[in-house]
Amino acid sequence: MTTKAPSKVKEFPADSLEKIAYNSAKDIPTVEPNDASRLGYHIWIWLKEKECTLADAVNRSEARLLIPKDEAVKIIREALLKFGVQAES
């Protein structure tokens, strides 16, 4: 019996909303890597729909952060600015 090689992963382009969202969340300290992924997903939804504030998106993610949520929102907002995305103040 042989095992096939895993499928190659196709990365999102660097300027895509998905990549921007997940990269803006990657520096937030979380309990588990899955929490950072959950946070990135909710930031992506926020970037796509803008139906709430960024702080609301962080709250809705229910990610287990190792820093206060206000500080996380500030870090995310700064990261988004580096990618050229203006977040509300």
C-alpha positions as CSV (number, residue, x, y, z in Angstrom):
1,M,0.0,0.0,0.0
2,T,1.3,3.4,-0.9
3,T,0.5,6.8,0.4
4,K,0.0,9.7,-2.0
5,A,1.8,13.0,-1.4
6,P,-0.5,15.7,0.2
7,S,-2.1,18.2,-2.1
8,K,-0.2,21.5,-2.6
9,V,-1.6,24.4,-0.7
10,K,-2.5,27.4,-2.9
11,E,-1.8,30.6,-0.9
12,F,-4.0,33.6,-1.2
13,P,-2.4,36.6,-3.0
14,A,-0.7,39.0,-0.6
15,D,-3.2,41.8,-1.4
16,S,-6.3,39.7,-0.9
17,L,-8.7,40.4,2.0
18,E,-8.1,36.9,3.4
19,K,-4.4,37.3,3.6
20,I,-4.6,40.8,5.1
21,A,-7.1,39.6,7.7
22,Y,-5.1,36.6,8.8
23,N,-1.8,38.5,8.8
24,S,-3.3,41.2,10.9
25,A,-4.2,38.6,13.5
26,K,-1.1,36.5,13.5
27,D,0.8,38.7,16.0
28,I,-1.9,38.6,18.6
29,P,-1.0,36.3,21.5
30,T,-3.6,33.6,21.9
31,V,-4.1,30.4,24.0
32,E,-4.0,28.2,20.9
33,P,-3.2,28.7,17.2
34,N,-6.9,28.0,16.4
35,D,-7.8,31.1,18.4
36,A,-5.7,33.2,16.1
37,S,-7.3,31.5,13.1
38,R,-10.8,32.2,14.5
39,L,-9.8,35.9,15.1
40,G,-8.5,36.2,11.5
41,Y,-11.7,34.7,10.1
42,H,-13.8,37.3,12.0
43,I,-11.5,40.1,10.9
44,W,-12.0,38.9,7.3
45,I,-15.8,38.9,7.7
46,W,-15.5,42.4,9.1
47,L,-13.4,43.6,6.2
48,K,-15.9,42.1,3.8
49,E,-19.1,43.3,5.3
50,K,-18.2,46.1,7.7
51,E,-21.5,45.6,9.6
52,C,-20.0,46.3,13.0
53,T,-16.9,47.8,14.5
54,L,-13.6,46.1,14.6
55,A,-13.9,45.8,18.4
56,D,-17.2,44.0,17.9
57,A,-15.6,41.6,15.4
58,V,-12.9,40.8,17.9
59,N,-15.6,40.2,20.6
60,R,-17.6,38.0,18.3
61,S,-14.6,35.8,17.5
62,E,-14.5,34.7,21.1
63,A,-10.8,34.0,20.6
64,R,-9.0,33.4,23.9
65,L,-6.5,36.2,23.9
66,L,-3.6,36.6,26.2
67,I,-3.8,40.4,26.1
68,P,-6.7,42.7,26.8
69,K,-9.2,43.0,23.9
70,D,-8.6,46.8,23.6
71,E,-4.9,46.2,23.1
72,A,-5.6,43.5,20.5
73,V,-7.9,45.9,18.6
74,K,-5.1,48.5,18.6
75,I,-2.5,46.0,17.3
76,I,-4.9,44.8,14.6
77,R,-5.8,48.4,13.6
78,E,-2.1,49.2,13.2
79,A,-1.5,46.0,11.2
80,L,-4.4,46.9,8.9
81,L,-2.9,50.4,8.3
82,K,0.4,48.8,7.2
83,F,-1.6,46.9,4.6
84,G,-3.3,50.1,3.5
85,V,-6.7,49.3,5.1
86,Q,-8.3,52.2,7.1
87,A,-10.1,50.9,10.2
88,E,-12.5,53.2,12.1
89,S,-10.9,54.9,15.2
